[in-house]
Amino acid sequence: MHFQWDWLCLGVLIISSVAADVDSDEALDADVEVEDFDEQSQAADVDREKSSLEVVYQTPKPTGEVYFTETFDEALTGWVLSKTKKEDTDEDISKYDGRWEVEELKENSMPGDRGLVLKSVAKHHAISSMLTKAFIFDDKPLIVQYEVNFQNGIDCGGAYVKLLSSSDDLNLEYFFDKTPYTIMFGPDKCGEDYKLHFIFRHKNPQTGEYDEKHAKRPDVDLKKFYLDKKTHLYTLVLKPDDTFEILIDQSVVSKGSLLEDVVPPVNPPKEIEDPTDKRPDDWDERPKIPDPNAVKPDDWDEDEPSKIEDLDAVKPEGWLDDEPEFVPDPNAKKPKDWDEEMDGDWEAPQIPNPKCKTAPGCGHWVRPMKNNPKYKGKWKAPLIDNPNYQGIWSPRRIPNPDYFEDLHPFKMTTVSAIGLELWSMTSDIYFDNFIICSEKEVADRWAAGGWGLKKLVASANEPGMFSQLVTAAEDHPWLWVLYILTLALPVGLGVLFCWPAKKADEDIDFKKPKPITKRGLNEEREREDLEETGDIKKMGMEAPSSEEEGEGGEDIYDDEENEVAERSQEEGSKANKSGSEDELKEDDESPSSGDGSLKSVRKRRVRKD
């Protein structure tokens, strides 16, 4: 048992020491990592600094056919700020006067890498640019991809883009919320509603009117992409087979069909309800009706109350009839500003009567109420199946006069410009590395030269585990209790299992008495008697003869010696029993050493009365 506890204690101590080493290492790494974020620090982590310096940014260049690219590394060349106003809005906020800037990221930036930043709060922003060449929805996929970083988080605002429809009167200086667009795509958030829009405007081939079709919401939790203050890559892929995919950071978060997974559906139903059809007056929709032949029983008393007094109830003993349930508060005092002319006579507030706390009750006792066994309520005829039931009426269906069938909604209106038309209550929304192309490989290589490097730098500057724990505890102080308990657990276990304990009584090792034979006792006592013969004679004691020894052989030992001898003989080898009689016999017959007065001298214990 002691061996097992020793191993357990050793294991706990080893684990505790390893955990302490890991924590100290993480604490050291965390200190270095925090210093990496401070550009003025003189003691940054050398390895991490080298990894950051090894990331050399170069403006991405497309490696295939593209319809539009923008890195914002040079300037806002080709971008046009809107000069118009938003309709149906207060004059004070109707202007598109929100400020845009081209600047680097606040965190994890790379020299030379810049993006478009929305700077104003509670203002309308609108900026747009023409595509290098228009995209025609024919037999090639459409891929729209760009980066977004909510550097200050996001309270309420959008970061989506609009692909503006081609038209002869398209003027980017008058770009506003009513400007026709073909596709709207990107993140949007207000309150706790996190969205990722994909909306396309579909043209009705019969009426020529446009309707907005909204793709289904992604099944993933979008919250982390809006609040982690990291750069994320948003990608929309539209294919000629009328399917779509939405990706965040190159992982698919939603996909579906333009014919089946949008609301409202692209194609209307073939039949609709006749708006001119009306339900007949004699149409009976009641599946059950009261039985017209039922009669109220004669003994049915509708006047019986549902509750009656319990006449068997007895007032509890000790009920205080003369004590009110509430009494004026004796400690209450009239306020100094109390004006009796304005406020009336002041009365102390009522409090529960303290005498009623120890009594069953106070005041006038009233018998409790109980259910009336005679109560039946208002009589109603039982329900039966309605013989005239005709079912639930619905208007007849007729062919839909507006029906059409568009089997290829991918063939949308041609796109010739891209624009950002946004309202935000949070500033410093960062946009970068726009690309519109038809090949996914081109978009992926473009992402590797922009978002891929940003992700690499952010990972290199990611704070260590210790810093993350401290940051989490700053937001949630109750985590400190969890940390303390976690650190105290191995120490408590070590103290509990490894502290030296008192020796228990059962741990004392008693020596077992050796088996004692009669022959051995005789020899030992003869030796002692020989040494003490002179003393015995002086005390006037005679040595017993051999005959007395033989006759009183069973009385040689006193009570204590008999008890020890018997216990030793029982626990020792049982084989000694068979030979004990022979040994005793030989001892009796053997001649004693010395003269007769010394023969078989034995020392006896004298019990004091």
C-alpha positions as CSV (number, residue, x, y, z in Angstrom):
1,M,0.0,0.0,0.0
2,H,2.8,2.4,0.9
3,F,4.5,1.5,-2.4
4,Q,1.4,2.5,-4.4
5,W,1.0,5.8,-2.6
6,D,4.7,6.6,-3.2
7,W,4.3,6.1,-6.9
8,L,1.1,8.2,-6.9
9,C,2.8,11.1,-5.1
10,L,5.8,10.9,-7.5
11,G,3.4,11.1,-10.5
12,V,1.6,14.1,-9.1
13,L,4.8,15.9,-8.5
14,I,6.1,15.2,-12.0
15,I,2.9,16.4,-13.6
16,S,2.9,19.6,-11.4
17,S,6.5,20.3,-12.3
18,V,5.9,19.8,-16.0
19,A,2.8,22.0,-15.9
20,A,4.8,24.7,-14.1
21,D,7.5,24.6,-16.7
22,V,4.9,24.8,-19.5
23,D,3.2,27.7,-17.8
24,S,6.5,29.5,-17.3
25,D,7.4,29.0,-20.9
26,E,4.0,30.2,-22.1
27,A,4.3,33.2,-19.8
28,L,7.7,34.0,-21.3
29,D,6.4,33.5,-24.8
30,A,3.3,35.6,-24.1
31,D,5.5,38.5,-22.8
32,V,7.5,38.4,-26.0
33,E,4.4,38.2,-28.2
34,V,2.8,41.2,-26.5
35,E,6.0,43.1,-27.1
36,D,5.8,42.3,-30.8
37,F,2.6,44.4,-31.1
38,D,4.4,47.4,-29.7
39,E,6.4,49.0,-32.5
40,Q,8.4,51.0,-29.9
41,S,9.5,47.9,-27.9
42,Q,13.2,47.2,-27.8
43,A,13.0,43.6,-26.5
44,A,10.9,41.9,-29.2
45,D,11.1,38.2,-29.8
46,V,14.0,37.6,-32.2
47,D,12.5,34.6,-33.9
48,R,9.1,36.1,-34.4
49,E,10.6,39.3,-35.6
50,K,12.6,37.4,-38.2
51,S,9.5,35.6,-39.4
52,S,7.7,38.9,-39.8
53,L,10.6,40.3,-41.7
54,E,10.7,37.3,-44.0
55,V,7.1,38.1,-45.3
56,V,7.9,40.5,-48.1
57,Y,4.8,42.0,-49.6
58,Q,4.4,42.6,-53.3
59,T,1.3,43.9,-55.0
60,P,-0.6,40.9,-56.4
61,K,-0.9,40.6,-60.1
62,P,-3.6,38.5,-61.9
63,T,-2.3,35.4,-63.7
64,G,-5.3,34.9,-66.1
65,E,-8.3,36.6,-67.7
66,V,-9.9,39.1,-65.3
67,Y,-12.7,41.6,-65.6
68,F,-11.6,43.7,-62.6
69,T,-8.8,43.9,-60.0
70,E,-8.0,46.4,-57.3
71,T,-5.3,46.4,-54.6
72,F,-5.5,50.1,-53.5
73,D,-1.7,50.0,-53.1
74,E,-1.2,53.0,-55.5
75,A,-4.3,55.2,-54.9
76,L,-8.0,55.5,-55.7
77,T,-7.3,55.6,-59.4
78,G,-10.5,55.0,-61.4
79,W,-12.8,55.2,-58.3
80,V,-15.5,57.8,-58.3
81,L,-17.1,59.3,-55.2
82,S,-20.9,59.8,-55.4
83,K,-22.1,63.4,-55.4
84,T,-25.8,62.7,-55.1
85,K,-28.2,62.4,-52.2
86,K,-30.2,59.5,-50.9
87,E,-33.9,59.7,-51.5
88,D,-36.6,59.5,-48.7
89,T,-34.1,60.5,-46.1
90,D,-33.7,63.5,-43.8
91,E,-31.8,66.4,-45.3
92,D,-29.1,66.3,-42.6
93,I,-28.0,62.8,-43.5
94,S,-29.1,62.4,-47.1
95,K,-25.8,63.3,-48.6
96,Y,-23.2,60.7,-49.5
97,D,-20.5,62.6,-47.6
98,G,-18.9,59.7,-45.8
99,R,-15.1,59.8,-45.9
100,W,-12.9,57.1,-47.5
101,E,-9.2,56.7,-47.0
102,V,-6.4,54.5,-48.4
103,E,-4.2,53.2,-45.6
104,E,-2.6,50.2,-44.0
105,L,-4.2,47.8,-41.5
106,K,-4.1,48.9,-37.8
107,E,-2.7,45.4,-36.8
108,N,-0.7,42.8,-38.6
109,S,0.1,45.2,-41.5
110,M,2.8,44.7,-44.1
111,P,4.9,47.6,-45.6
112,G,3.4,48.6,-48.9
113,D,0.0,46.8,-48.4
114,R,-2.8,49.3,-48.3
115,G,-6.6,49.1,-48.6
116,L,-9.8,51.1,-48.8
117,V,-11.1,52.2,-45.4
118,L,-14.5,53.5,-44.5
119,K,-13.7,56.3,-41.9
120,S,-17.0,58.0,-41.0
121,V,-19.7,57.0,-38.5
122,A,-23.4,57.5,-39.1
123,K,-23.0,58.8,-42.6
124,H,-23.8,57.5,-46.1
125,H,-20.8,56.3,-48.1
126,A,-20.8,55.6,-51.9
127,I,-17.9,54.9,-54.2
128,S,-17.7,53.0,-57.4
129,S,-15.5,52.0,-60.3
130,M,-16.0,50.7,-63.9
131,L,-14.9,47.2,-64.7
132,T,-12.0,46.6,-67.0
133,K,-14.5,44.9,-69.3
134,A,-18.1,44.1,-68.8
135,F,-19.1,40.6,-67.7
136,I,-21.7,38.9,-69.8
137,F,-23.6,36.0,-68.3
138,D,-23.2,33.4,-71.0
139,D,-21.1,30.3,-70.7
140,K,-18.4,31.3,-68.1
141,P,-18.7,31.3,-64.3
142,L,-18.7,34.6,-62.4
143,I,-16.3,34.8,-59.4
144,V,-16.4,37.8,-57.1
145,Q,-13.8,37.9,-54.4
146,Y,-12.5,40.5,-51.9
147,E,-11.2,41.0,-48.4
148,V,-12.9,42.7,-45.4
149,N,-11.6,43.5,-41.9
150,F,-13.8,45.0,-39.2
151,Q,-10.9,46.6,-37.4
152,N,-13.0,48.0,-34.6
153,G,-15.6,45.2,-34.7
154,I,-19.0,46.1,-36.0
155,D,-22.1,47.4,-34.3
156,C,-24.4,48.1,-37.2
157,G,-23.2,48.4,-40.8
158,G,-22.6,46.5,-44.0
159,A,-19.5,45.6,-46.0
160,Y,-21.2,44.3,-49.2
161,V,-20.5,45.2,-52.8
162,K,-22.9,45.8,-55.7
163,L,-22.2,44.8,-59.3
164,L,-24.0,47.5,-61.2
165,S,-26.0,46.7,-64.3
166,S,-25.0,47.9,-67.6
167,S,-27.0,50.8,-69.0
168,D,-26.6,53.8,-71.3
169,D,-27.3,56.3,-68.5
170,L,-25.0,54.8,-65.9
171,N,-23.2,57.7,-64.2
172,L,-21.0,56.8,-61.3
173,E,-21.2,60.3,-59.8
174,Y,-24.9,59.7,-59.2
175,F,-24.4,56.3,-57.8
176,F,-26.9,55.8,-54.9
177,D,-29.2,53.2,-53.3
178,K,-31.7,53.1,-56.2
179,T,-29.0,52.6,-58.9
180,P,-29.9,49.3,-60.7
181,Y,-27.6,46.4,-59.8
182,T,-27.4,42.8,-60.9
183,I,-25.8,41.2,-57.8
184,M,-25.3,42.3,-54.2
185,F,-22.9,40.2,-52.2
186,G,-21.1,40.5,-48.8
187,P,-21.4,40.7,-45.0
188,D,-23.9,42.8,-43.2
189,K,-24.7,43.1,-39.5
190,C,-27.0,45.0,-37.2
191,G,-27.8,44.1,-33.6
192,E,-27.4,40.4,-33.2
193,D,-28.4,39.6,-36.8
194,Y,-25.4,38.5,-38.7
195,K,-25.9,38.2,-42.5
196,L,-24.0,37.2,-45.6
197,H,-26.0,38.6,-48.5
198,F,-26.3,37.1,-51.9
199,I,-29.1,38.9,-53.8
200,F,-29.6,38.9,-57.5
201,R,-32.2,40.9,-59.5
202,H,-34.2,38.7,-61.9
203,K,-36.0,40.2,-64.9
204,N,-39.6,39.0,-65.5
205,P,-39.6,38.0,-69.2
206,Q,-43.3,38.9,-69.5
207,T,-43.6,42.2,-67.6
208,G,-39.9,43.3,-67.8
209,E,-39.9,44.1,-64.1
210,Y,-37.1,43.1,-61.7
211,D,-37.5,41.2,-58.5
212,E,-34.9,40.6,-55.8
213,K,-34.1,36.9,-55.1
214,H,-32.4,36.2,-51.8
215,A,-30.3,33.1,-51.3
216,K,-30.8,31.0,-48.2
217,R,-28.9,31.9,-45.0
218,P,-25.6,30.0,-44.4
219,D,-25.8,27.2,-41.9
220,V,-22.5,28.3,-40.1
221,D,-22.1,30.7,-37.2
222,L,-21.0,34.0,-38.8
223,K,-20.4,35.9,-35.5
224,K,-16.7,35.1,-35.2
225,F,-16.0,36.6,-38.7
226,Y,-17.4,39.9,-37.6
227,L,-15.9,40.3,-34.2
228,D,-12.4,38.8,-34.3
229,K,-10.8,41.9,-36.0
230,K,-9.1,39.7,-38.6
231,T,-9.0,39.9,-42.4
232,H,-11.4,37.5,-44.0
233,L,-11.8,36.5,-47.6
234,Y,-15.3,36.5,-49.1
235,T,-15.9,34.6,-52.4
236,L,-19.0,34.2,-54.6
237,V,-19.0,31.6,-57.4
238,L,-21.9,31.6,-59.9
239,K,-21.9,28.8,-62.5
240,P,-23.6,28.5,-65.8
241,D,-25.5,25.4,-64.6
242,D,-27.5,27.7,-62.3
243,T,-25.7,26.7,-59.1
244,F,-23.8,28.9,-56.6
245,E,-21.3,28.7,-53.8
246,I,-20.4,31.1,-51.1
247,L,-17.0,30.8,-49.4
248,I,-15.4,32.5,-46.4
249,D,-11.6,32.1,-46.1
250,Q,-11.8,29.6,-49.0
251,S,-14.2,27.3,-47.1
252,V,-17.7,26.8,-48.5
253,V,-20.4,28.1,-46.0
254,S,-23.4,27.9,-48.4
255,K,-24.3,26.5,-51.8
256,G,-27.4,25.7,-53.7
257,S,-29.4,26.2,-56.9
258,L,-30.7,29.5,-58.3
259,L,-34.0,27.7,-59.2
260,E,-34.6,26.0,-55.8
261,D,-32.7,27.8,-53.0
262,V,-33.7,31.4,-53.3
263,V,-36.7,33.3,-51.9
264,P,-39.0,34.1,-53.6
265,P,-38.6,31.4,-56.3
266,V,-37.5,32.5,-59.7
267,N,-40.4,30.8,-61.5
268,P,-44.0,31.5,-60.4
269,P,-46.5,28.6,-59.8
270,K,-48.4,27.3,-62.8
271,E,-51.7,27.6,-61.0
272,I,-53.1,30.2,-58.5
273,E,-56.3,30.6,-56.5
274,D,-59.0,32.3,-58.4
275,P,-59.2,35.8,-56.8
276,T,-62.9,36.1,-57.9
277,D,-64.1,32.9,-56.3
278,K,-66.1,33.3,-53.1
279,R,-67.4,30.8,-50.5
280,P,-71.1,30.0,-50.8
281,D,-73.3,31.1,-48.0
282,D,-74.6,27.6,-47.3
283,W,-71.1,26.1,-47.1
284,D,-70.8,24.2,-43.8
285,E,-67.2,23.9,-42.5
286,R,-68.1,22.5,-39.0
287,P,-66.9,18.9,-38.5
288,K,-68.9,18.7,-35.2
289,I,-72.2,20.2,-34.1
290,P,-74.2,20.0,-30.8
291,D,-76.7,17.1,-30.8
292,P,-80.1,18.7,-31.5
293,N,-81.9,15.8,-29.8
294,A,-80.1,16.0,-26.5
295,V,-82.1,17.1,-23.5
296,K,-80.7,18.5,-20.2
297,P,-81.3,16.0,-17.3
298,D,-83.9,16.9,-14.7
299,D,-81.4,16.7,-11.8
300,W,-78.9,19.0,-13.5
301,D,-78.6,22.1,-11.3
302,E,-76.8,24.9,-13.0
303,D,-77.1,27.1,-9.9
304,E,-74.8,25.1,-7.7
305,P,-71.5,27.0,-7.0
306,S,-68.2,25.5,-7.9
307,K,-66.8,26.2,-4.3
308,I,-68.4,25.8,-0.9
309,E,-67.3,26.2,2.7
310,D,-65.6,23.3,4.3
311,L,-68.0,22.6,7.3
312,D,-65.6,20.1,8.7
313,A,-62.8,22.6,9.1
314,V,-61.9,23.6,12.7
315,K,-60.2,26.8,13.7
316,P,-56.6,26.1,14.6
317,E,-55.7,26.1,18.3
318,G,-53.9,29.3,19.2
319,W,-55.5,31.5,16.5
320,L,-55.3,35.2,17.6
321,D,-58.8,36.6,16.8
322,D,-58.2,39.9,18.4
323,E,-54.8,40.6,16.7
324,P,-54.8,42.4,13.3
325,E,-52.7,41.0,10.5
326,F,-50.9,44.3,10.0
327,V,-50.0,47.0,12.5
328,P,-48.4,50.5,12.2
329,D,-44.6,50.4,12.1
330,P,-43.5,51.6,15.5
331,N,-40.1,52.7,14.2
332,A,-41.5,54.9,11.4
333,K,-41.1,58.6,11.7
334,K,-42.9,61.4,9.9
335,P,-40.7,62.9,7.2
336,K,-39.5,66.4,7.9
337,D,-40.9,67.8,4.7
338,W,-44.4,66.3,5.4
339,D,-47.0,69.1,5.0
340,E,-50.3,68.1,6.6
341,E,-52.2,70.8,4.7
342,M,-50.9,69.5,1.4
343,D,-50.3,65.8,2.2
344,G,-53.0,65.2,4.8
345,D,-52.6,63.4,8.2
346,W,-49.5,61.4,8.4
347,E,-49.9,57.7,9.2
348,A,-47.1,55.2,9.9
349,P,-46.8,52.5,7.2
350,Q,-48.3,49.1,8.0
351,I,-46.1,46.1,8.7
352,P,-46.9,42.4,9.4
353,N,-48.0,41.9,13.0
354,P,-45.0,40.3,14.8
355,K,-47.4,38.5,17.1
356,C,-48.7,36.6,14.2
357,K,-45.4,35.0,13.3
358,T,-45.6,32.5,16.1
359,A,-49.4,31.9,15.9
360,P,-51.4,29.9,13.3
361,G,-53.0,33.1,12.2
362,C,-54.6,36.4,13.2
363,G,-57.8,38.3,12.7
364,H,-61.3,36.9,12.0
365,W,-61.1,33.2,11.2
366,V,-63.0,32.0,8.1
367,R,-63.6,28.5,7.0
368,P,-61.6,27.5,3.9
369,M,-63.4,26.7,0.6
370,K,-63.5,23.3,-1.0
371,N,-64.8,21.9,-4.4
372,N,-68.5,21.4,-4.5
373,P,-69.3,17.8,-5.4
374,K,-72.7,18.8,-6.7
375,Y,-71.3,21.4,-9.2
376,K,-71.9,20.5,-12.8
377,G,-71.8,23.9,-14.5
378,K,-73.7,25.1,-17.5
379,W,-75.3,22.3,-19.4
380,K,-74.3,21.9,-23.0
381,A,-75.5,19.4,-25.6
382,P,-72.9,16.8,-26.5
383,L,-71.2,17.1,-29.9
384,I,-71.9,14.8,-32.8
385,D,-70.5,14.5,-36.4
386,N,-72.0,17.1,-38.7
387,P,-74.0,15.3,-41.4
388,N,-73.8,18.4,-43.6
389,Y,-70.0,18.9,-43.2
390,Q,-68.5,19.9,-46.6
391,G,-64.8,20.4,-45.6
392,I,-62.6,23.5,-45.5
393,W,-63.5,25.7,-48.3
394,S,-60.8,27.0,-50.6
395,P,-61.0,29.0,-53.8
396,R,-60.7,27.0,-57.0
397,R,-57.4,27.0,-58.8
398,I,-56.9,28.5,-62.2
399,P,-54.0,28.8,-64.6
400,N,-51.6,31.6,-63.6
401,P,-51.9,34.3,-66.2
402,D,-48.4,35.6,-65.1
403,Y,-46.7,32.2,-65.3
404,F,-43.4,31.9,-67.1
405,E,-40.6,29.4,-66.9
406,D,-37.0,30.6,-66.8
407,L,-34.8,27.5,-66.8
408,H,-31.5,29.5,-66.8
409,P,-31.7,32.3,-64.2
410,F,-27.9,32.5,-64.4
411,K,-28.3,34.6,-67.6
412,M,-28.6,37.8,-65.7
413,T,-28.2,41.4,-66.8
414,T,-24.7,42.3,-67.9
415,V,-22.4,43.9,-65.2
416,S,-20.2,46.8,-66.0
417,A,-19.3,48.5,-62.7
418,I,-18.7,47.7,-59.0
419,G,-19.7,49.9,-56.1
420,L,-19.8,50.2,-52.3
421,E,-23.0,52.0,-51.1
422,L,-23.0,51.7,-47.3
423,W,-24.2,53.1,-44.0
424,S,-22.3,52.2,-40.9
425,M,-22.3,53.0,-37.1
426,T,-18.7,51.7,-36.9
427,S,-15.7,53.2,-38.6
428,D,-12.4,51.8,-40.0
429,I,-14.0,49.0,-42.1
430,Y,-11.1,47.8,-44.3
431,F,-11.6,46.5,-48.0
432,D,-8.8,45.2,-50.2
433,N,-7.9,43.0,-53.2
434,F,-11.0,43.0,-55.3
435,I,-11.1,40.6,-58.2
436,I,-13.8,39.6,-60.7
437,C,-12.9,36.7,-63.0
438,S,-14.2,33.4,-64.4
439,E,-11.6,30.8,-63.2
440,K,-11.4,29.7,-59.6
441,E,-7.6,29.0,-60.0
442,V,-7.1,32.7,-60.9
443,A,-9.0,33.8,-57.8
444,D,-7.0,31.4,-55.6
445,R,-3.7,32.6,-56.8
446,W,-4.8,36.2,-56.4
447,A,-5.8,35.3,-52.8
448,A,-2.4,33.7,-52.1
449,G,-0.6,37.0,-52.9
450,G,-2.9,39.1,-50.6
451,W,-5.1,37.4,-48.0
452,G,-2.7,34.5,-47.7
453,L,0.1,36.8,-46.6
454,K,-2.2,38.7,-44.2
455,K,-3.2,35.3,-42.6
456,L,0.5,34.3,-42.3
457,V,1.5,37.6,-40.6
458,A,-1.6,37.4,-38.3
459,S,-0.7,33.8,-37.3
460,A,2.9,34.8,-36.6
461,N,1.8,37.6,-34.3
462,E,-0.9,35.6,-32.6
463,P,-0.7,36.0,-28.8
464,G,0.4,33.0,-26.8
465,M,-1.9,30.9,-24.6
466,F,-1.1,32.8,-21.5
467,S,-1.9,36.2,-23.1
468,Q,-5.2,34.8,-24.5
469,L,-6.1,33.5,-21.0
470,V,-5.4,36.9,-19.5
471,T,-7.4,38.7,-22.2
472,A,-10.3,36.4,-21.7
473,A,-10.2,37.0,-17.9
474,E,-10.3,40.8,-18.5
475,D,-13.5,40.4,-20.4
476,H,-14.9,37.7,-18.0
477,P,-13.5,38.3,-14.4
478,W,-15.0,35.1,-13.1
479,L,-12.4,33.2,-15.1
480,W,-9.8,34.2,-12.5
481,V,-11.5,31.9,-10.0
482,L,-11.3,29.0,-12.5
483,Y,-7.6,29.7,-13.1
484,I,-6.8,29.7,-9.4
485,L,-8.7,26.5,-8.8
486,T,-6.9,24.9,-11.7
487,L,-3.4,25.8,-10.4
488,A,-4.3,24.9,-6.8
489,L,-5.5,21.4,-7.7
490,P,-2.1,19.7,-8.3
491,V,-0.7,21.5,-5.2
492,G,-3.7,20.3,-3.1
493,L,-3.3,16.7,-4.4
494,G,0.4,16.7,-3.6
495,V,-0.2,17.9,0.0
496,L,-3.1,15.4,0.4
497,F,-1.3,12.3,-0.8
498,C,2.4,13.1,0.0
499,W,2.3,14.7,3.5
500,P,3.7,12.3,6.1
501,A,1.0,10.6,8.2
502,K,1.1,9.4,11.8
503,K,1.9,5.7,12.3
504,A,-1.2,3.7,12.8
505,D,-1.3,1.1,15.5
506,E,-1.6,-1.7,13.0
507,D,1.7,-0.6,11.4
508,I,3.7,-1.5,14.6
509,D,5.6,-4.7,14.0
510,F,5.1,-6.9,17.0
511,K,7.6,-9.7,17.4
512,K,6.0,-13.0,17.7
513,P,7.2,-15.1,20.7
514,K,9.1,-18.2,19.8
515,P,7.7,-21.6,20.7
516,I,8.8,-22.6,24.2
517,T,9.2,-26.3,25.1
518,K,9.3,-27.7,28.6
519,R,12.8,-28.9,28.2
520,G,14.0,-25.5,27.1
521,L,12.4,-23.9,30.1
522,N,13.9,-26.5,32.5
523,E,17.4,-25.8,31.1
524,E,17.0,-22.1,31.3
525,R,15.7,-22.1,34.9
526,E,18.3,-24.7,36.0
527,R,21.0,-22.2,34.8
528,E,19.4,-19.3,36.6
529,D,19.0,-21.4,39.8
530,L,22.6,-22.4,39.8
531,E,23.5,-18.7,39.7
532,E,21.2,-17.8,42.5
533,T,21.4,-20.8,44.8
534,G,23.1,-18.9,47.6
535,D,20.4,-16.2,47.6
536,I,17.6,-18.8,47.7
537,K,19.1,-20.5,50.7
538,K,19.4,-17.3,52.5
539,M,15.8,-16.5,52.0
540,G,14.9,-19.9,53.6
541,M,13.4,-21.4,50.5
542,E,14.0,-25.1,49.7
543,A,14.5,-26.3,46.2
544,P,11.8,-28.7,45.1
545,S,12.8,-32.3,44.5
546,S,12.5,-34.2,41.3
547,E,9.5,-36.0,42.7
548,E,7.7,-32.8,43.4
549,E,8.6,-31.8,39.9
550,G,7.1,-34.9,38.5
551,E,4.0,-34.8,40.6
552,G,3.3,-31.1,39.9
553,G,4.5,-31.1,36.3
554,E,1.4,-29.3,35.1
555,D,1.6,-26.7,37.8
556,I,5.2,-25.6,37.1
557,Y,4.2,-22.4,35.2
558,D,2.2,-19.6,36.7
559,D,-0.9,-18.3,34.9
560,E,1.0,-15.8,32.7
561,E,3.6,-18.3,31.6
562,N,1.0,-20.9,30.8
563,E,-0.9,-18.4,28.7
564,V,2.2,-17.4,26.7
565,A,3.3,-21.0,26.2
566,E,-0.1,-22.1,25.1
567,R,-0.4,-19.2,22.5
568,S,3.1,-19.9,21.3
569,Q,2.4,-23.6,20.9
570,E,-0.8,-22.9,19.0
571,E,0.8,-20.5,16.6
572,G,4.0,-22.4,16.2
573,S,4.6,-25.7,14.6
574,K,2.0,-28.3,15.7
575,A,4.7,-31.0,15.3
576,N,6.2,-30.0,18.6
577,K,3.1,-31.4,20.4
578,S,3.9,-35.0,19.5
579,G,7.5,-34.7,20.8
580,S,6.8,-32.7,23.9
581,E,5.7,-35.6,26.1
582,D,9.0,-37.5,25.2
583,E,11.0,-34.4,26.0
584,L,9.3,-34.0,29.3
585,K,9.8,-37.6,30.1
586,E,13.5,-37.4,29.2
587,D,13.9,-34.3,31.3
588,D,12.3,-36.0,34.4
589,E,14.5,-39.1,34.0
590,S,17.8,-37.3,33.3
591,P,20.2,-36.8,36.3
592,S,20.4,-33.3,37.7
593,S,23.8,-31.6,37.7
594,G,25.3,-30.9,41.1
595,D,24.2,-32.4,44.5
596,G,20.7,-33.3,45.5
597,S,20.0,-29.9,47.0
598,L,20.4,-28.3,43.6
599,K,18.4,-30.9,41.7
600,S,15.7,-29.4,39.5
601,V,15.7,-26.1,41.3
602,R,13.0,-23.8,39.8
603,K,12.3,-20.1,40.4
604,R,8.7,-19.4,41.1
605,R,6.9,-16.1,41.0
606,V,5.1,-15.2,44.2
607,R,1.8,-13.3,43.7
608,K,1.3,-10.6,46.2
609,D,-2.0,-10.5,47.9
